[in-house]
Amino acid sequence: MAERAHPDDPAFRGTIYEACLRERYAFCLPFVHGRDVLDVPCGTGWGSSLLSGYVSLTGLDIDHDAIDYARKHYAGIRFIEGSMCQLPFEDASFDTVVCLEGLEHVYLSDAQRFLHEAHRVLREHGILVVTAPLLNNGRHSSNPYHLYEFVAAELKSLLSRYFIPIHWEIIQGGDGPEARFVGQRKAVINAGAFRMASSLMFDRVYDWVLSLTGERGVRFTAGGEESIIATSCAVLILEGIDRLQDVSSSLRNQWIAYLQSCQRPTDGLFVDPLLERFPIESAIHDQAYVLDQTTYLALQALDALGSAPIHPVSVQERWPNPQAFIAWMERLDWSNAWLQSNRVMFALAFLVHAVEQCNQREAASIYHAALDWLDATQDRETGVWGTRHGASLLNGMAAAYHFLPFYEYVCRPIQCINQLIDTTLALQQSDGLFGSGLGGGACEDLDAIVVLAVAARYSRYRAEEVKRAAIRAFWALWNAQNEDGGFGYAIRSDDQVYRFSSWGAAESRVCSSDVWSSLARLVALGTIRHWFPDDTPSLPLWRFRRWPALGYHRSTDRLDDNERARLKIWMRPLPAPERHTGTEPGVSVIIPCYNLGRYLYEALASALQQTLQPLEVIVVDDGSTDDYTRLVLDTIDHPQVRVIRQENCGLPAARNAGIRMARSPFICCLDADDRLLPTYFERVLPLLESDPQVGFVTGHYREFDGRSGVVAPSTCALPDMLVVNRAIVTSLFRREAWERAGGYCEELSGMHDWDLWIGILEAGYRAEVVPEILFEYRVRPGSMYATTSQPENYARLVGQIVERHASLYQHWWRDVVVLYAREHASLAAYAEGQGRLSSQIRSNSAQQAANWKRAAEERAAWMAELEAARDYHAQQAANWKRAAEERAAWMAELEAARDYHAQQAANWKRLAEERAAWMAELEAARDYHAQQAANWKHVAEERAAWMAELEAARDYHAQQAVNWKRAAEERAAWMAELEAARDYHAQQAANWKHVAEERGAWIAELERGYIRVPRSRAVWRRLMQRKRVRST
């Protein structure tokens, strides 16, 4: 595609683009004849030079180099440098306005401004000629210079508001369809909208999501697994497109029951049943990570469905106090800030749930302590997190995305806004997306877009570049919708497999539609659409989440009653008051506040935590219109703090009003976005009390937020103070010195403190400097300093200060001149350094230009070959026509074959990957079994030796058994003989006993002296026989 029509560009000359250029201007010839004509945008004037027959011709373009070229090469045409959105001409100056291929190069809102301007500069019945490229089958051309491409009906409706259609047609242009319109100026512009919201994209998304519905929940992708994560993402998609109410109540109740059934009662975490089939295998996304992520999404989904978890999510058990939470964050590996910030995001979301849903108000202190820690660890150079630990800018930017919603939710200030913008813009690729390469990534693109959207709320820094980056990203995302209605993770030619959070149950192809990628893409589109509703297609507005999480976006500072009640819960309590009954304050601190409520806590806390007490704080509400600021002021309830209100009169008037209400003779004016260090008054007050000639005391200060540095003035005396303000805005001064100097000048629009210090010195007082850092000065976008430091404003204010103290400057004029010369020399040295830097940048740019020139030459050669081929094919047209049908059939076969072989290649690739994995497993198994064989061999050898020993032991014991058997038999025989002998001797003993008894009886008879004569001879014989037996 060629953008700038330049006659010296070989990439344009002789191409279809030159042919289209000539044909467009030829189309215009009937409408310029005899007329005063304006050609806008005219570019280099090449196209304007093709017009003829006009009375006068004026070309207008915003590009200085293009206009300079046109003036040098095309005489007779008036060329003017200017914007088509603000034509520098009187009303009714032209008869015809020609705008060829111009509307697409401006935002839609600017295109409307141009048409209004064209209507204004045209005379009655004047003619407008427009050509513009259209969306090609609903898709953008991806031309980075095309900020808006129309649908045909939309363009015609817009043009018809201002002009009566005379001619309308759609032709095939160089890169796609092109509309041509000729219209006559209407007397009155039609009021009302020219387009209606189109829900086509969201309708396709809705049908696709419902197609993923399963038995209990929703699948991650077509043919994928039902999971809590997938179901939660699907619910959030339907909530975002505002179609959740279109889902049947039975299906919504089914999803609620499914989610609630997976909650673990012990700690409230949601555990997906798929974890049993798909265990966590990644060391990066461990099981704790996946459980927290699942719970984080389930809580949001249940809230979107109008339900809630059954059990509270455990917070106090995991992080019982702020110190425990901070210790946990410090243990994380911040070299991967993207990953760790996700963990912190889950935890902060749990704290929000604990505070608002479980009434655990103490969790709010943990939440604020976490944000304090994030403030302290944010990289001041890049605005992101983790880069000091080795994280890349893309990685750190993703961390910023995860944290910013939690600042927004409780209206806390976000630091380093401009650095965030610089970092994020530097990450945008040539295709408009923000991935590490072309094709983007669902996470990366969403992260970058939300970071830019949040930063743009608080800073106009590089505003045009931010808007252009967002619109380019919008069209790239617009083109990313797949045919099925969903979105893939990336837009690439290689459709690789990816796993969300490295989990097998959430697997998809990077280009295939899945619910997570679709949710991220749609939130990104919805954010840009909400951000720039007048410059994007008329999609229905996305419905953002009410809790800080994926899909949360705060686009307004207006608060309703619910938000006021919620924000009161999150307000940090001021430090406890000091007890000094009946004691007058030693210092009065005046804090003027105009719409700075989100900063006010830090200023108040820094004043109330002073080591020198007692003191009083007077907050002057200078007519704040910001809802949150007024809420903060309404809720201040502290015995040392008074709030006074006045109509908006400006900063100096607010300071003066507060001083007039002060009770102390010593005053400190602290801006609502700055901070005092704790020992400030303890260090400076004694210098005022000890010497009445000291009018004010200042010190060194540290810059924070948008810039880091220390400012350490050595003196605040005349004449130095007439050249540069050396004193800090919070310098402690005497009230009587303020009165003698006339107070803060309410006529000045800035530099009021410098003017006061000069006035105090002019009144005869002197100043003292404490050489310590005692104050922190916030550098932020939109501050008064950011405005007054602009060269034109600075010069004007210095002039006013000089006029107010003219006699003092006249007295010191010689010294002032010398000091200004010294300052000029310093600035010159600085400018020289910047010049060297600029030269280096130009050198790099020259190299880039050489590269582009070489690429252009290569392209020109290629185009020359292409043109030669075109001529050849033109000569062969007759032959081609005859062969067209055969070639078409062959091409159809070739396409089919290509698709077949592509499918085969994919199959073989998948098979090869599976085989490689199988071979790897086989190799591992082989090594394992070889080791096992060696082990078993060793075991066998040991067993054989053991068996040999066992055999020998067996033979030995067998022999022993034989020996013992023989011994047993011998012992048995011996025992038998012994038994027989025992029995024999027992019988003998019995016999002898009997004889002994008889003999005893006989002896007894003998001893009595007589023996009865036996009655019979037989008895006698028997006795004698027994006697003989005994003798034997």
BAPATOR-373665 format. One record per residue (C-alpha): x, y, z. Coordinates in steps of 0.02 Angstrom, whole numbers, plus 50000, padded with zeros to 5 digits. Example, Ala and Ser with C-alpha at 12.3 -4.5 7.8 and 13.67 -1.06 7.14 Angstrom:
506154977550390/506844994750357/
END
This chain:
500005000050000/500655017449959/500165032050068/501025047950012/500855051049826/502575057649780/503135059249599/504935055449648/504475039349738/504905024449626/503775013849735/502305024349677/502745028849499/502025017149369/501025006949495/499185003949518/499225017549650/499765030649523/498425024449405/497115026249542/497755043749584/497585049549405/495895041449385/495215049749543/495765067149489/495085063849314/493415059849396/493455077149478/493715087149317/491865090149278/491595097249452/493055109649451/492835117549281/492595136449296/492615135849485/493625141149637/494275124549703/495025118649867/495985102149865/496205095350041/497275086350087/498375089949937/499965081249993/501435085349880/500275093849755/500515080449623/498665076549616/498185094949620/499275097849467/498195085249371/496665096549386/496265109049250/494935121249193/494715129249363/494665147849400/495775146049553/496515131249643/497075130549823/497935115549901/497995113050089/498955100250189/499575098950368/501275092050319/502585105850307/503785096150195/502395091350075/501815109450058/503605115350035/503845102649894/502205107749813/502655126249814/504315122749730/503645111249594/501895116949547/501755135149503/500065143149479/499285134049625/499145141849796/499745129749930/499385132850114/499945123350267/498505119950385/497295107550462/495795100750368/494855101150533/495035120050546/495105127250370/495985144250371/494745152350250/493285164150258/491505157850241/490905154750062/492655155249987/492535140749863/491375132849737/492095115249750/493005106049887/493945090449835/494425077749969/495175062349891/495765048550011/495805060850154/494415056250275/495245039850325/496805049050383/495925058350522/494885052550669/493025050650640/492665065850749/493915075850647/493095069750486/491465077150549/492355093350591/493075093850415/491365091350336/490685105350444/492145116350389/491905111450206/490065116050220/490595132850294/491875137650160/490785132150013/489655144449929/487815141249902/487555125949792/489405121949812/490045104549773/490995092049882/491925077649798/492485063749915/493325047049891/493715035650038/494175017350064/492885006150149/493004991450264/493334975850161/492074962550214/491994971250380/493874971250405/495074985950416/496464987050287/497784986950427/498525002550350/499315011350501/498905028450429/497045024750413/496275030450577/494505026450523/493785016150381/491925017150350/490515005350314/489705011350152/488015015550228/488845024650373/489905035550258/488445039850146/487365044250297/488725055550366/489015064750203/487145066650175/486975076750336/487925090950252/487685088050065/486315082449946/486955066749857/487225069049670/488315054049637/488685038649742/489605022949689/490735009449759/492205003649654/493724992649678/495185003349733/497034999349747/496864989749911/495004986449925/493284994049901/493195012949881/491715024749891/491475039949779/490285053649827/489785070049747/488605081049843/487875098449839/487935109449992/486355109250097/485655125550158/485435118250333/486445104150409/485415089450468/485395087250656/485445070750749/486535055250742/487135048650575/487415030750633/486585017650742/487465005950862/487874989350778/487814973850887/488444961950752/490114958450836/489294955451005/487934944650928/489274933250855/490164932751022/488544928151112/488164913650995/489944907251007/489954907551198/488324897951208/489024885051087/490334880751218/489054876351352/489294859051427/488414848051554/488884858951704/489914873651644/490754880751490/492204873651389/493824883251369/493774881051180/492774871051055/493044852851100/493974857851259/493654854451442/492334862151554/493184871451696/492884884751827/494064896551736/493184894151570/491444896051647/491964911751741/492704919551585/491134915451487/490034923651620/491114939251619/491034940151429/489134939251433/489084952451569/490234963751468/489194962851308/487654965351419/486864948951365/486924939151528/485084942751555/484714934251388/485364917651455/483984906751527/483794907151715/484014888151723/485704889351637/486264903751748/485734893751903/486674878751834/488264889151821/488024895951997/487804878552068/489324872351973/490434886252037/489814885252216/490024866352221/491874868252187/492254879252337/493294871552476/492504875552645/494144875352742/494924890652659/493584896552536/494664893152382/493864886152225/494614869552172/494264863351996/493864844651988/494934843951830/496494845651938/496384826951970/496454823151783/497584837651738/498814840051882/499904855651883/501524851751793/502264869251780/503544875951902/503044893751855/501164892651876/501114881452028/499554874352110/499414888752233/499404900752085/498064891251990/496964889652145/497084908352179/496734912551997/495254900751991/494554908552150/494864926152086/493864922851927/492494912852015/492164927052138/491944939251994/490824927351897/489694923752045/489514942352075/489074945051891/487754931351908/487004940152059/487604926852179/489014924552305/490164910852369/489504899452506/491074900852613/492164916152649/493864916452567/495224914752698/496224930752715/496684932852898/497424915452906/498574918652759/499004936852798/498544940752979/499244958552971/500054971052852/501794965452901/501414947652849/500724953252682/502244964152645/503424950152697/502524938652576/502704951252433/504544953752471/504854935052456/504184934552278/505394933952132/505114950852048/506224946851900/504594939951832/503494954551884/502104949051766/501884932651859/502094939452035/500944954252004/499594941751959/499814933752129/499694950752214/498184955252108/497294939352166/497714943352347/497124961452334/495494955452256/495274943552404/495534958352522/494194968252431/493024953552449/493454951952634/493124970352669/491544972652568/490734955552569/491324948052733/491394964252834/493204961252883/493654979652894/495394976252963/495864969352791/495804987352724/497394991552820/498274976752736/497664983052567/498345000652594/499984993952663/500184983852503/499924999452397/501175008852505/502444995152469/502064995952284/502325014852287/504035012252366/504584998752243/503965006752081/505365010651958/505445029551943/506255029151771/505015017651684/503475018851797/503324999851801/503814986251924/505184973251923/506414981251802/507664983951943/507624965151970/507884960951786/506094960851719/505864967251542/504854982851505/503434972151435/503474961251590/503474976451705/502094985051607/500984969851632/501294971451819/500724989651810/499104983951730/498784971951872/499034985452005/498255001251933/496424996051956/496704994052142/497355011952155/495865017952054/494615008252159/495055017352320/495515033952237/497355033252279/498615043052175/499595033652042/501405038652029/502545040651876/501095042951754/502145050551615/503465036951630/502085023851614/501525032251453/503295032551382/503595014351425/501955008051355/502045017951192/503805011151164/503094993451167/501874995751022/502344985450869/502124990150687/500474980550680/499744991650817/499814978150952/500934976451104/501604958751107/503434954251108/503284952050920/502014954450781/500304947150813/500144953550990/499484943551135/497824943851226/498644948051392/499964960051328/498764970151220/497464971751357/498784976751483/499514990551375/497834997751324/497184998651502/498815006451565/498685019951432/496845022751467/497145024851654/498665036051629/497725047051505/496445051051641/497765060551738/498975066951607/498905075251437/500705070251407/500935064151227/499045064251214/498985063551024/500195048951018/499205039851152/497595042151055/498375036550892/499115021250977/497425016751050/496505018650884/497795008350792/497644994750924/495744995450909/495774991350724/497044977450748/495914969750881/494384972750772/495184962050637/495614948350762/493844941350779/493774923750707/492414917050595/491614907750740/491394924150836/492774921650965/494554928050976/496214919050984/497714923151093/498744930250949/498664934250764/500024923550688/500354911950543/501004898250657/499514891350753/500494884250899/499754876551055/499684887251210/499074883651386/498274897051491/499264897751655/500224882451591/498724871251635/498284856751523/496414858951551/496524876451474/497384872051311/497054879751141/497884885050981/498544902950984/497454908050836/495924897850886/494534905350988/494564902651176/493584910951315/495064918851405/495774927051249/494044932551194/493724940651363/495384949851358/495134955651178/493364961551212/493864971051369/495234979651269/494024984251130/492744990051257/494025000851346/494535009851187/492725011451131/492265019251300/493805030251293/493525036851116/491675034151078/491675047050938/493155039450846/492745020950846/491385010450764/489685011050845/489804995450951/488674994751104/489625000751256/490504987351357/489884984551534/491374985351651/491594975851814/491164984451977/492634976852071/494484980052034/494944965351923/494954960351742/493674971551658/493684985551788/493815003051716/493465019551801/493045032651670/492285046451777/492575054951944/490715056251981/490145046352133/488425039452167/487765035752341/488375017752338/490135023052292/490165036352427/489675023452557/490955011152490/492385023652484/492095028652665/492545010852713/494195012252622/494755029152691/496315027952797/496145034352975/497205049553015/498585047553148/497965048053326/497895065753400/499185072153523/498535076353698/498985094453739/497505101153834/497375120053834/499045122553744/499175134553598/499875126553440/501715129553405/501425129353216/499905131853106/499925121452947/498845128252805/498345115752671/497385123252525/496445109952428/495595111152260/495065094252190/496575085352266/495645073552382/496595058152325/498235066152385/497595074452543/497845059952664/499725059652637/499885078352667/498805077752825/499685062452894/501405070352866/500865085852964/500035076353107/501545064853128/502755079053164/503895076053313/503585093953369/501875095753449/500625103453474/500135110153305/498535113853211/498075109953032/496875120752933/496235113452770/495515126652653/494295119552527/494465131452380/492765127352305/493175109352255/492025101852124/492745084152128/491555072052215/492915062152302/493795077752367/492175084052442/491855066852518/493585066752598/493355084252668/491645079652736/492325064752830/493815073252915/493555071653102/495125075653200/495365087653347/496935095153270/496165098053098/494925111453045/494115112552874/493545129452808/492665131652642/492595145852518/492125148852338/493495145152214/494645160252225/496315152352183/497815145652278/498485162052352/496765167352415/496525150252497/498215151652584/497835169252645/496125163752710/496905149552807/498265160552881/496965172952942/496125158653038/497775152353112/498145153353299/500045151453292/501275165453250/502225153053141/501465147252978/501835133252856/500855132252693/500855114152635/500115109752466/498865095552470/499945084252362/501605086552455/502315078852615/503315084752765/504635073752845/504305070253031/505685081453104/505345096552993/504625108453124/505785101853260/507275107153154/506675123953085/505585131753222/507025135153345/507875146253213/506325157453204/506055157653392/507865162153430/508055176753309/506645189153269/507585194953113/507345178253030/505785179652921/505725161952855/506705145852866/506885133652723/507825117552690/508255104552562/506915094052480/506685077952385/505655076252226/504545061052209/503185053452102/503525059551924/505345063951953/506725059052073/508045070852138/508635081552282/508645100652280/509875107852406/510015126852405/511445133952506/510725151252530/509115160952515/509815178452520/509755193152404/510185195152263/510115176252223/508275175552268/507895188652135/508505176751999/507955159452056/506785153952194/507915144852316/506615142052453/505385127752465/503535131452458/503305124652634/504595136152714/504085140452893/503805159252910/503245172153035/501465177953022/502015195953051/503255194452906/501835188152796/500805203352848/502225215652813/502515207852641/500665209752600/500265191152603/500195180052451/499845190152294/498135185052230/498405193252061/499805181552010/499325165351921/500855156151990/502495157652086/501575165052234/502815158052359/504325165652268/503455182452266/503115181052455/504915176452496/505545191452398/504285202352489/504855196052661/506685199152616/506205216252548/505375220152716/507065218352803/507005200452862/508275187252819/508105168652781/508975153452852/509295136652768/509345120252864/510505108952761/509415093552779/508055085252675/506475090152769/505135090352634/504535079852488/503895088652333/502755079352214/503065081652028/501495076351936/500555080051775/499275093951787/500075102551936/500265121451946/502145119151929/501905109551766/500965124551699/502025138851766/503655130551713/503175131851530/504345144851451/502975156951399/502125156251569/503775157151665/504345172651571/502675181351598/502645177651785/504455183051810/504025199451725/502565202051843/503655198351995/504975210551934/503635223951916/502975220552091/504725222652165/505425234952040/506395245452166/507245229952238/507745223852065/508375241352021/509445241052178/510215224352136/510165225751946/512035223351918/512075207452023/510485201351944/511225203451771/512785193751821/511755179951900/510625178851748/512175177651640/512785163451749/511095154851734/511145157551547/512875149551538/512225134551635/510735133151518/511905134651369/512955120251434/511375110351461/510795114751285/512475109051216/512265092451301/510515091051232/511215095751062/512455081451070/511055069851119/510005076450976/511455073650856/511595055850914/509735053550887/509875061450714/511315049750675/510225035150722/508825042650619/510005044450471/510435026050484/508585022050490/508315033050339/509695023750246/508875007350290/507195013550229/507995020250070/508795003350037/507134994850069/506285007249951/507565003549816/507304984949836/505424987649830/505614998549676/506594984849588/505284972349637/503914983949576/504834986049410/504874967349389/503054966649437/502604979949309/503554970549175/502614955049221/500984964849215/501364970549037/501794953048985/500204946249057/499214960148975/499864954248805/499424936548848/497674941148908/496824932148764/497754916148804/497374917848988/495524920048953/495494903648857/496474894948995/495514903149137/494274889149163/495624875749159/496714886049275/495254889249392/494904870749401/496754867249426/496834880549559/495344872949647/496234856149644/497834864649700/496924873349842/496154857049893/497834848549881/498634862749977/497344861350113/497534842450112/499414843250123/499334857150251/498204845950354/499364831350321/500854841950369/499974847050528/499544828850561/501324823150526/502004837350630/500864832450772/501314814150746/503164818750743/502964828550903/502044813950983/503364801750916/504764813050979/503934813351149/503664794551140/505494791751089/506054802751232/504994792351349/505674776351267/507474782451289/507124786251469/506304769151490/507794760551406/509014769151523/507904764751668/507784746251621/509664745251586/509974751651761/508684739451827/509544724951735/511214729751811/510404730351980/509574713351957/511214705651893/512084711752048/510674704752153/510804688052059/512664686752091/512414690352273/510994677552277/512084664052192/513454666652322/512154665952458/511414649852383/513144641852378/513374645952560/511624639452592/512004622952502/513594620552606/512624624352763/511274612052708/512564597852682/513384601752848/511734601552939/511214585552848/512804576852912/512474584053083/510704577353072/511364559753034/512584560953179/511244567153296/510064553453234/511364540053271/511734547853439/509874548553473/509674530053431/511144525453543/510454536253679/508734528353656/509514510853677/510494516553827/508934524253898/508004507953869/509344498253963/509334511354095/507454510154110/507574491154126/508914492654259/507874505554346/506364494054345/507424479154407/508174489054548/506484495854593/505824478054608/507324473054710/507084487854823/505284482854850/505824465154892/507154470655011/505974482255095/504744468155123/506114456555193/506744470555301/505004473055372/504834454455410/506564453555481/506224468755584/504734460055656/505734444455688/507144453755771/505884462555878/505214445955937/506984439655973/507344455256074/505814451856179/506624435056223/505524423056153/505004416355990/503334409055972/503514391355911/502664390155748/501024381055753/501524370755609/503024363855530/502554371955364/502624389155438/504324385655506/504984379555345/504324395155259/505204406455382/506814397655361/506664398255174/506444417155181/507974418355291/508974409055164/508344420255025/508874435655119/510574427955153/510764424454968/
END
